[in-house]
Amino acid sequence: MILPFGLFTQVYLVNQSTILQDTDLTTITSAIISSLVDFCSAWQLQSVVVTSYGKGKTVPAGGMKVYILDNPDVEGAYGYHTFENNFPLAKVFVTTIQQAGGEILYSPTTNLSVAQVISHEIFEMLANTICNAWWINDNGTAFYAAEVCDPVQGNVVPIVVNGKTVGTNDYILPAWSNSQATSGPYNKLNTLNAPMTVDKKGYVIKVSVGTASYVFGNEVDQDTKNKQNVSLKADKRFSSLIHVSVL
């Protein structure tokens, strides 16, 4: 295996939002279950069980948890994942997503939705469970954060569930992490032409010669760059680096 995958096989989606309806979360869950068939196969993961828990329901201990909330605890965040008390968890924020023009299930105009962010965080928790895995380029001069959705953020794979379209996030494939790879595909939608590159709205954290910085796609707006750079400087993983660049 390329990374220490497969540590967790249970994912619990927990609805703590006053906006997201439990029925919509059930639809999102079905779409994610469908998308995980290809994802787990591509990344050599064992099967993952995804279960949704509506408002007020008791959630089992352990496993990976994704909490869907109204308001962010990190300014401007759509969602994030982390590792606390020996378990991975993620948070997704409905209000922030809607304020940016996103929908609950799918938006053909913004490619942003609650469903897309939930799938994004699940894919990345499965691929980078401890939130501190990296890929190195072939000459050893740079490390890239092992986040499988960030490089293709903004690309959406639509899945139809009971007549409803649900947007799930595109993701990179193992060839992306091999800087010597000469043939793809490098991502699910096959839009990238080389390893360790980003799509037009994607990004990746790069660490090189004591400097942490983002590599952004050419359609990432300045406001998004500013927010990402603020979060980068606040990230405890980089507090000991010589310098954190702001692009």
C-alpha positions in Angstrom: 0.0 0.0 0.0 1.1 3.5 -0.7 0.0 4.9 2.6 -1.1 3.3 5.9 -4.7 3.1 4.6 -7.5 1.0 5.9 -7.2 1.9 9.6 -11.0 2.6 9.8 -13.8 1.0 7.9 -16.8 2.8 9.5 -17.8 6.3 8.6 -20.6 8.1 10.5 -22.3 11.2 9.0 -23.8 13.1 11.8 -26.4 15.8 11.1 -26.2 18.7 13.6 -27.4 21.3 11.1 -30.7 23.1 11.3 -30.6 23.6 7.6 -29.7 20.2 6.2 -32.7 17.8 6.1 -32.1 14.2 7.3 -33.7 13.0 4.0 -31.0 14.9 2.0 -28.3 13.5 4.2 -29.6 10.0 3.4 -29.4 10.8 -0.3 -25.9 12.1 0.1 -24.9 9.0 2.0 -26.2 6.8 -0.9 -24.2 8.7 -3.4 -21.0 8.5 -1.3 -21.4 4.8 -0.9 -21.6 4.5 -4.6 -18.5 6.6 -5.2 -16.5 4.7 -2.7 -16.6 1.6 -4.8 -14.2 3.1 -7.3 -12.3 5.2 -4.8 -11.5 2.2 -2.5 -10.5 0.1 -5.5 -8.2 2.8 -6.9 -6.4 3.3 -3.6 -6.4 -0.4 -2.6 -8.6 0.2 0.4 -10.9 -2.4 2.0 -14.6 -1.7 1.8 -16.0 1.2 3.9 -19.4 1.3 5.6 -21.0 4.7 5.6 -24.0 5.4 7.8 -26.0 8.6 8.4 -27.4 9.7 11.7 -30.2 12.3 11.7 -30.8 15.1 14.2 -30.7 13.9 17.8 -29.7 10.3 17.0 -27.1 8.6 19.2 -23.9 7.9 17.3 -21.7 4.9 18.1 -18.2 5.4 19.6 -15.2 5.0 17.4 -14.9 5.2 13.6 -14.6 8.2 11.4 -17.1 10.9 12.0 -18.3 13.7 9.8 -20.3 16.4 11.6 -22.5 18.6 9.5 -23.0 21.9 11.2 -24.5 25.3 10.4 -21.7 27.7 11.2 -17.9 27.3 11.0 -15.5 27.3 13.8 -12.7 28.3 11.4 -13.6 31.5 9.6 -14.6 31.0 6.0 -14.2 27.2 6.0 -16.4 24.9 4.0 -15.1 22.0 5.9 -11.9 20.3 7.2 -10.7 17.1 8.6 -8.4 16.4 11.5 -7.2 13.7 13.9 -8.2 14.0 17.6 -8.1 11.5 20.5 -6.9 8.7 18.2 -9.8 9.1 15.8 -10.2 11.0 12.5 -13.1 13.5 12.3 -14.3 16.1 9.9 -16.6 19.1 10.1 -18.7 20.5 7.2 -20.4 23.9 7.4 -23.7 24.5 5.6 -23.9 28.2 6.0 -20.5 29.0 4.6 -21.2 26.7 1.6 -24.5 28.4 0.9 -23.1 31.9 1.2 -20.5 31.0 -1.5 -23.3 30.0 -3.8 -23.3 26.3 -3.0 -26.4 24.0 -2.9 -27.2 21.1 -0.7 -27.0 18.2 -3.2 -25.5 19.7 -6.4 -24.9 22.9 -8.2 -24.1 22.9 -12.0 -23.0 26.5 -11.9 -20.6 26.6 -8.9 -19.8 22.9 -8.6 -20.0 23.5 -4.8 -22.4 21.7 -2.5 -22.7 20.3 0.9 -22.5 16.8 -0.7 -19.3 17.7 -2.5 -17.6 18.9 0.7 -18.8 15.9 2.7 -17.3 13.5 0.0 -14.1 15.6 -0.1 -13.5 15.2 3.6 -14.3 11.5 3.6 -12.0 10.7 0.7 -9.2 12.7 2.4 -9.7 11.1 5.8 -9.5 7.7 4.3 -6.4 8.5 2.3 -4.6 10.6 5.0 -6.0 9.4 8.2 -3.5 11.1 10.6 -3.5 14.3 8.5 0.3 14.3 8.2 1.2 12.1 5.2 3.3 13.4 2.4 4.6 12.5 -1.1 8.1 13.3 -2.2 9.2 14.2 -5.7 11.8 12.2 -7.6 14.8 14.4 -6.7 13.9 14.8 -3.1 13.5 18.6 -3.2 9.9 18.9 -2.3 7.1 17.2 -0.3 3.4 17.4 -1.3 0.6 17.0 1.2 -1.2 13.7 0.6 -4.7 15.2 0.2 -6.5 13.4 -2.6 -9.1 16.0 -3.3 -7.4 19.4 -3.0 -5.5 19.2 -6.3 -8.9 18.8 -8.1 -11.0 20.9 -5.8 -13.8 22.4 -8.0 -14.1 19.2 -10.1 -17.4 17.4 -9.4 -18.4 13.8 -10.2 -22.3 13.8 -10.4 -24.1 10.7 -9.2 -27.9 10.1 -9.6 -29.7 8.7 -6.6 -33.4 8.1 -6.9 -33.7 10.7 -9.6 -31.7 13.3 -7.7 -28.2 14.5 -8.8 -25.6 14.6 -6.1 -22.2 16.2 -6.5 -19.2 14.2 -5.2 -15.7 15.5 -5.3 -13.2 14.4 -8.0 -10.0 12.8 -6.5 -6.4 12.1 -7.6 -5.3 8.6 -8.4 -2.1 6.8 -7.2 -0.2 7.8 -10.4 -0.4 11.4 -9.3 1.8 10.7 -6.3 4.6 9.3 -8.4 6.6 12.2 -9.9 8.2 9.7 -12.4 4.9 8.5 -13.7 4.6 9.1 -17.5 1.0 7.9 -18.1 -2.2 8.5 -16.2 -4.9 8.8 -15.5 -3.9 11.0 -12.6 -7.4 11.8 -11.4 -10.9 10.3 -11.6 -12.1 12.7 -14.2 -8.8 12.4 -16.2 -8.3 16.2 -16.5 -4.6 16.3 -15.3 -1.7 15.6 -17.6 1.1 15.0 -15.2 1.8 13.9 -11.6 1.9 16.5 -8.7 0.0 19.1 -10.7 -3.2 20.9 -9.9 -6.3 21.6 -11.9 -7.6 25.1 -12.6 -9.4 25.5 -9.2 -7.2 23.1 -7.3 -4.3 23.5 -4.9 -1.7 21.6 -2.9 0.5 22.3 0.0 4.2 22.1 -0.9 7.1 22.0 1.5 10.6 22.7 0.1 13.8 24.0 1.7 12.2 25.0 4.9 9.3 26.8 3.2 5.6 25.8 3.2 3.5 27.3 0.4 0.4 26.6 -1.7 0.5 25.8 -5.4 -2.7 27.1 -6.8 -4.6 26.4 -10.0 -4.9 29.3 -12.5 -8.6 29.9 -11.7 -8.3 30.2 -7.9 -9.5 33.7 -6.9 -7.4 35.9 -4.7 -9.9 35.8 -1.8 -9.6 32.0 -1.7 -5.8 32.3 -1.9 -5.8 34.8 1.0 -8.0 32.5 3.2 -5.8 29.4 2.4 -2.6 31.2 3.2 -4.0 32.4 6.6 -4.9 28.8 7.4 -1.5 27.6 6.3 0.3 30.0 8.6 -1.9 28.9 11.5 -1.3 25.1 10.8 0.7 23.6 13.7 2.4 21.2 11.3 4.4 24.1 9.9 5.1 26.1 13.0 8.7 24.9 13.1 9.5 25.8 9.5 12.0 28.5 8.7 9.5 30.5 6.7 5.9 30.2 5.5 5.4 31.9 2.2 2.3 33.9 1.3 1.7 33.9 -2.5 
